[in-house]
Amino acid sequence: MNWYLEVLKKYAVFNGRARRKEYWMFFLFNIIIAAVLAIIDTYLFGGPSFLYGLYVLAVLLPALGVMVRRLHDTGRTGWWVLVLFIPLIGHIVMLVFLVLDSQPGDNQYGPNPKGAAA
């Protein structure tokens, strides 16, 4: 849960680097919370709408920020996020980028978040 909270603390930070663990733990908790809210919305309002929609809007910038920082960690510019607008292929490319290991050592986006042992 600390990984999730750390991403929320960096609400709209698009510079620096994010480890794989930081991104995927945020992704996991994000999916769990969204699913729970969708279920609650279904019982309260007849479909996923109000609580789920508010949550998605609230975490949009942190999710985008951690994705950009994750791309920075692999040595790519944050503009690669735009590849998601290409149906299917773009999502596959982004998935590959997000699961790649960190670029060893420092890069143009900052020091390696894993430390010197990377």
N, C-alpha and C positions, 0 to 999 in steps of 0.2 A: 504494500500500500504506500510505502514511502516513495517509491519510484513515481507513482501516480501523483502524489502530492507535490513532488519536486517539479514535475512538468507544469502543474497548475500554478506554482509559484513563479515560474518563468512564463507568465501568461502570454506575452506577445514578443518573446525573444527569438529572433531569427538569425542571430549570429552565434558563432561557437560550434561546438560539436556535441553529439549525443551518442552514447554507446548503444549497441544493439539491445542490451538488457533494458536500458531506460526506455527505448521506443516500444519494445514488445511487451514490457510489463504495463506501460501506460495503455497500450492497445488492448491487452487482456482485461484490465479493470474497466476500461471504457466500454467494452462489449458487454461485460457482466452488468454494469450499472444501467446501460441502455436497455438491455433485455428485461431487467427487473422493472424499470420504469414503464416499459411498453406493456408488461403484464399488468402492472397496477393500473395503467391508463385503460386497458381493455376492460377491467372490472369496474372502474369508476365511470368512464366516459363512453364505453362501447367500442373503443379502438385506440390504437396508439396515436395520441394527438398532443394533448396539452403538456403533461410533465415530460414526456419523451422529447417533444419539440423544443421545449425550453432547455433541456439538458444538451441536446445536440447543438443548439445555438451557443450555449455557454462554453462548450469545449471545442468549438470550431477553431478559434485562434490558437489555443494551446496544442491541439492536434496538428495543425498546419506547422506551427513553430517547431515541434519535436520532429516532424518529418523532414523539415528543411535542415535542422541540425544533424539529423541522421544522414542525410545526403552529404552534408559537409564532412562528416566523419569518414565517408568513403571517398572523399576527394572530388565530389561533384557539386556543382552550383545548385542552389535552391530552385532555380528556374526549371529543373528537371521535373518538378511537381506538375508542370503543364502537360507532361506526357500522359497523365491520367485522363485527359480529354480524348485520347485515342481509344476507341472501344476495344476491349479485350487485350490487344497487344500492349497498350499502354499500361494496363494493370499488371500484366505479366512482367514487363520490363521493370516497373516500380517495385514489385515484389522481389525480384532478383537484386535490385540495388539495396533494398532494405535488409536483406538477409546477409549481404556481403560483410566480411570482417572489416574492421577499422583499417584505415591507411596507417601504417606504422610511423611512429614519430610525429613530429609537428608537421602540419600542412598550412596552406594559406588561410585556413579558417581557425587556426589555433592549435594548442597542444593536444596531444592524444588524451582523451578522457580516461583511458585505461592506465595511464601513467607510463613510466619509463620501461616497464616490463613487457610492453607490447612488442 
